[in-house]
Amino acid sequence: IKTRCLLGLTATPIHDTLTAAYGQGVVSYSTVVHWVDRISSVRESLDDDPRNG
C-alpha cells in the first residue's frame, strides 16, 4: 500500500488491486482508506524542523 501511495494512487485503485490479487473480502475498502490516510500523513522529509535558538 505504501508503494502505491507514493506512486500517487488513491484508496480505490489500491483496494481494487488487492481484491484482484487476493480475492473479494481480503480487506475492506474502509481499512484501505485508513491505511492510505496514515501513510500519507507520515513525515517523509529528512530536513530538520525549524526551531528557536
ZADRENMI-27337 format. One record per atom (N, C-alpha, C): residue number from 1; residue in three letters; atom name; x, y, z. Coordinates in nm, 3 decimals. Each point is the difference from the previous one (the first is absolute). Layout:
// ZADRENMI-27337
   keza   kemi   torlum         X         Y         Z
    NUM    ala       CA         X         Y         Z
...
This chain:
// ZADRENMI-27337
   keza   kemi   torlum         X         Y         Z
      1    ile        N     0.083    -0.119     0.000
      1    ile       CA    -0.083     0.119     0.000
      1    ile        C     0.088     0.125     0.000
      2    lys        N     0.108    -0.001     0.076
      2    lys       CA     0.087     0.118     0.005
      2    lys        C     0.057     0.032    -0.138
      3    thr        N     0.044    -0.101    -0.071
      3    thr       CA     0.055     0.022    -0.134
      3    thr        C    -0.104     0.061    -0.091
      4    arg        N    -0.121    -0.049     0.005
      4    arg       CA    -0.108     0.053    -0.084
      4    arg        C    -0.031     0.145     0.036
      5    cys        N     0.003     0.032     0.130
      5    cys       CA    -0.022     0.138     0.043
      5    cys        C     0.109     0.092    -0.055
      6    leu        N     0.124    -0.046     0.007
      6    leu       CA     0.111     0.081    -0.051
      6    leu        C    -0.011     0.021    -0.150
      7    leu        N    -0.066    -0.092    -0.069
      7    leu       CA    -0.023     0.015    -0.144
      7    leu        C    -0.119     0.090    -0.030
      8    gly        N    -0.069     0.045     0.105
      8    gly       CA    -0.111     0.093    -0.018
      8    gly        C    -0.136    -0.064    -0.013
      9    leu        N    -0.009    -0.130     0.022
      9    leu       CA    -0.130    -0.066    -0.009
      9    leu        C    -0.084     0.028     0.123
     10    thr        N    -0.130     0.002    -0.019
     10    thr       CA    -0.094     0.021     0.110
     10    thr        C    -0.049    -0.135     0.051
     11    ala        N    -0.085     0.004     0.101
     11    ala       CA    -0.047    -0.123     0.065
     11    ala        C    -0.077    -0.091    -0.096
     12    thr        N    -0.077     0.056    -0.091
     12    thr       CA    -0.083    -0.083    -0.088
     12    thr        C     0.083    -0.092    -0.089
     13    pro        N     0.097     0.050    -0.078
     13    pro       CA     0.078    -0.093    -0.081
     13    pro        C     0.087    -0.094     0.084
     14    ile        N     0.044     0.045     0.117
     14    ile       CA     0.077    -0.089     0.087
     14    ile        C    -0.088    -0.115     0.046
     15    his        N    -0.121     0.031     0.043
     15    his       CA    -0.093    -0.104     0.044
     15    his        C    -0.034    -0.094    -0.115
     16    asp        N    -0.023     0.055    -0.118
     16    asp       CA    -0.030    -0.083    -0.118
     16    asp        C     0.114    -0.097    -0.030
     17    thr        N     0.124     0.048     0.010
     17    thr       CA     0.116    -0.085    -0.025
     17    thr        C     0.010    -0.112     0.103
     18    leu        N    -0.018     0.035     0.127
     18    leu       CA     0.004    -0.102     0.106
     18    leu        C    -0.109    -0.105    -0.019
     19    thr        N    -0.119     0.045    -0.036
     19    thr       CA    -0.111    -0.092    -0.022
     19    thr        C     0.028    -0.091    -0.119
     20    ala        N     0.055     0.056    -0.108
     20    ala       CA     0.033    -0.082    -0.117
     20    ala        C     0.107    -0.102     0.032
     21    ala        N     0.098     0.039     0.081
     21    ala       CA     0.112    -0.090     0.030
     21    ala        C    -0.036    -0.106     0.103
     22    tyr        N    -0.076     0.038     0.102
     22    tyr       CA    -0.021    -0.091     0.113
     22    tyr        C    -0.144    -0.047     0.018
     23    gly        N    -0.092     0.057    -0.076
     23    gly       CA    -0.139    -0.042     0.008
     23    gly        C    -0.087     0.096     0.080
     24    gln        N    -0.128    -0.010    -0.028
     24    gln       CA    -0.099     0.086     0.066
     24    gln        C     0.002    -0.021     0.151
     25    gly        N    -0.009     0.106     0.075
     25    gly       CA    -0.009    -0.009     0.145
     25    gly        C     0.132    -0.011     0.072
     26    val        N     0.112     0.007    -0.071
     26    val       CA     0.130    -0.011     0.066
     26    val        C     0.023     0.119     0.093
     27    val        N    -0.044     0.117    -0.043
     27    val       CA     0.010     0.120     0.083
     27    val        C    -0.113     0.095    -0.042
     28    ser        N    -0.060     0.065     0.098
     28    ser       CA    -0.111     0.090    -0.032
     28    ser        C     0.053     0.131    -0.060
     29    tyr        N    -0.087     0.064    -0.075
     29    tyr       CA     0.036     0.128    -0.060
     29    tyr        C     0.032     0.102     0.110
     30    ser        N    -0.079     0.001     0.107
     30    ser       CA     0.024     0.097     0.107
     30    ser        C     0.136    -0.021     0.067
     31    thr        N     0.046    -0.124     0.008
     31    thr       CA     0.132    -0.028     0.056
     31    thr        C     0.109     0.055    -0.091
     32    val        N    -0.017    -0.016    -0.130
     32    val       CA     0.098     0.055    -0.095
     32    val        C     0.003     0.152     0.010
     33    val        N    -0.117     0.062     0.011
     33    val       CA    -0.006     0.146     0.016
     33    val        C     0.076     0.042     0.125
     34    his        N    -0.019    -0.072     0.109
     34    his       CA     0.069     0.030     0.126
     34    his        C     0.152    -0.011    -0.019
     35    trp        N     0.046    -0.106    -0.062
     35    trp       CA     0.144    -0.019    -0.022
     35    trp        C     0.057     0.109    -0.090
     36    val        N    -0.072     0.033    -0.106
     36    val       CA     0.047     0.105    -0.092
     36    val        C     0.011     0.133     0.075
     37    asp        N    -0.099     0.031     0.082
     37    asp       CA     0.005     0.124     0.079
     37    asp        C     0.120     0.001     0.094
     38    arg        N     0.025    -0.110     0.067
     38    arg       CA     0.113    -0.008     0.094
     38    arg        C     0.133     0.011    -0.073
     39    ile        N     0.014    -0.070    -0.112
     39    ile       CA     0.124     0.003    -0.077
     39    ile        C     0.024     0.141    -0.055
     40    ser        N    -0.107     0.063    -0.046
     40    ser       CA     0.013     0.134    -0.058
     40    ser        C     0.038     0.104     0.104
     41    ser        N    -0.033    -0.024     0.125
     41    ser       CA     0.028     0.099     0.104
     41    ser        C     0.136    -0.019     0.067
     42    val        N     0.070    -0.107    -0.034
     42    val       CA     0.131    -0.026     0.059
     42    val        C     0.103     0.096    -0.056
     43    arg        N     0.084     0.048     0.086
     43    arg       CA     0.104     0.093    -0.043
     43    arg        C     0.103    -0.074    -0.083
     44    glu        N     0.025     0.048    -0.120
     44    glu       CA     0.096    -0.063    -0.090
     44    glu        C     0.129     0.082    -0.011
     45    ser        N    -0.006     0.127     0.038
     45    ser       CA     0.116     0.087    -0.017
     45    ser        C     0.107    -0.029     0.104
     46    leu        N     0.125     0.011    -0.041
     46    leu       CA     0.112    -0.016     0.091
     46    leu        C     0.055     0.134     0.048
     47    asp        N    -0.060     0.110    -0.050
     47    asp       CA     0.043     0.133     0.041
     47    asp        C    -0.041     0.026     0.144
     48    asp        N     0.082     0.078     0.070
     48    asp       CA    -0.032     0.038     0.137
     48    asp        C    -0.119     0.095     0.002
     49    asp        N    -0.081    -0.011     0.105
     49    asp       CA    -0.107     0.095     0.021
     49    asp        C     0.060     0.130     0.051
     50    pro        N    -0.063     0.114    -0.033
     50    pro       CA     0.049     0.127     0.054
     50    pro        C    -0.008    -0.001     0.152
     51    arg        N     0.095     0.067     0.064
     51    arg       CA    -0.002     0.007     0.146
     51    arg        C     0.063     0.130     0.046
     52    asn        N    -0.033     0.039     0.121
     52    asn       CA     0.055     0.122     0.060
     52    asn        C     0.140    -0.028     0.050
     53    gly        N     0.085     0.102    -0.009
     53    gly       CA     0.133    -0.011     0.058
     53    gly        C     0.101    -0.044    -0.093
